[in-house]
Amino acid sequence: SAAAAPGIPGTMDPAIRSAIEVLHAQSRTKVSVLVSGGASQSLAWLLSVPGASSTIVEASAPYSREAVADMLGLSECLDKSVSVDASRRMALAAYRRSVRFAPRGSKHVGLGCTCSLVSTVPKRGPHQCVISTVTADSWTDVSIDLAKDKRTRWEEDETASRLVIASLWGACGLPEHERPFSVGLAEGDGTLQVSSSPEAGVEPPLDAAARQRRLLRRLAAAGARGAQPPERVQLCEFYGGAVAVNASRARVVLSGSFNPLHEGHKALLRQGALLKGLDPVEDACFELSIANADKGALTVDEVERRVAQFRSPDFQAAIAVTARPLLVDKAQLFPGAAFVVGWDTAVRLVNPEYYTAEGGGLLGALRQIARLGAPCLGARRRGGALMPSGPGCSGARVLLHRGRSPG
């Protein structure tokens, strides 16, 4: 029967189907997949097995170099399309889209795959498949050189697709020895190269408290130059026992020190979300910066104390922790989000002392905020003016009211 004929175009190996049924049963895990240059069968497999809607957030195949660059938000095409750098960028983009579009409280997996397979014109370089997976806790890279003249295009695509499903199996935390199918490597194929972060495959998994402390320590150490995501932690968003790293689904953000968190903070964020027509729980978050422009850095212990306020028995909300003290820097981590600002934050926002000449000063920062699409929602103090007055404040008034910078 067709279902029992792996390797024939239009069919699926029953063992692959069984594996995908197990993946789709991981209902708390949300997966986003980006493939380019091959592994297209993996998308059909994932979407054709019943239950995909409980697991798959997105499965797409940008194919041209320009389409890949656009998906990654790059102004120029990647220098090398088939590489660990390319697959990691794709995995990070997939992970962020999973966080952005899946419900809060989910576990997220982003997978990026890029291939160079059999083509109409013989290729001088190797036939390759490179796959990266990213979760909140770890990343893994897998690459293989496939033997030339051993397979048809369809067969090479099937091998790459099997690697994709195997990579998802591992990223979802499922034991490798329970995986019901083989990757299907052939004689002459290169050695399967696997590299991963130290946290990948750690057993038993860390409890929520130990996981939070480890991530906050990585965030505090992220000031080291050179490191980039996924190795570099720039943002940790906690919601109950779930965490998202370097990504947030928030469309409305309220920054503060929250020492302590009070009802005014809660009301500000709620009203900001409602003003934008958004859900105050699913689409908004509080943001706490480890670094403070006035008072220096907080200790991890102090950050944990403040974060604990957001998951008390009578109140639970998303709290994002960053190391970005200035709004112009925060806006880069929350693309397109609106920022709710109270009086004290508004005063700091338009204080030229916080901005350097190299960055264009105050007006340069305001223009950058506008370019990032980060409007500000100003809060009125009871009985007071909406915005502070003084030199330079008229431009900020435009930004805060309309989401546009002066000039």
Salt bridges, closest charged atoms under 4 A:
ASP13 OD2 - ARG162 NH2 2.57
GLU58 OE1 - ARG97 NE 2.53
ASP85 OD2 - ARG89 NE 3.19
ASP137 OD2 - ARG211 NH2 2.72
ASP137 OD1 - ARG214 NH2 2.93
ASP141 OD2 - ARG88 NH2 2.84
GLU156 OE2 - HIS127 ND1 2.79
GLU158 OE2 - ARG162 NE 3.42
GLU178 OE2 - HIS177 NE2 3.72
ASP189 OD2 - ARG151 NH2 2.58
GLU231 OE2 - ARG88 NH1 2.61
GLU237 OE1 - ARG104 NE 3.21
GLU263 OE2 - LYS266 NZ 3.10
GLU282 OE1 - ARG249 NE 3.85
ASP283 OD1 - ARG249 NH2 2.83
GLU287 OE1 - LYS330 NZ 2.90
ASP301 OD1 - ARG213 NH2 2.32
GLU302 OE2 - ARG305 NH2 2.50
GLU302 OE2 - ARG306 NE 2.72
GLU304 OE1 - ARG213 NH2 2.50
ASP344 OD1 - ARG381 NH2 3.38
